[in-house]
């Protein structure tokens, strides 16, 4: 399923193509690209849920946030997001790429993936997808894109 999300992001969303194509047409295209119908359905459902999270009346987990609060991960989240991933999310909050709201959206989308755990590279893609889909976070998206795709120049020490 995750491969489909990355495929859609690279071929439609990131290239500013119209992602709101007919689901049936998109399903046919993804089938022709070699993806299984069950995974296609799960990926499209995942994207639909991401768009639902953007609605202001669907954010029950963020009724009152305080800038100095600390996010405590649930047992299920700890099993899926390793220490490196948790540290990366904290880092993104500290450099203002993620807000408490977008962090929770990322965690929600990670928890809805059909794998038992998520590697750091896949977590970065989820963050990128969430930021791209949340209006008003264009600079955070650009900063995240730089973190993912920018190659360091010169010698590494």
Secondary structure as UniProt FT lines:
FT   HELIX           2..8
FT   HELIX           9..13
FT   TURN            14..16
FT   HELIX           23..32
FT   TURN            33..34
FT   HELIX           37..53
FT   HELIX           56..58
FT   HELIX           60..62
FT   TURN            67..68
FT   HELIX           75..80
FT   HELIX           83..94
FT   TURN            95..96
FT   HELIX           100..111
FT   HELIX           120..133
FT   TURN            135..136
FT   HELIX           138..149
//
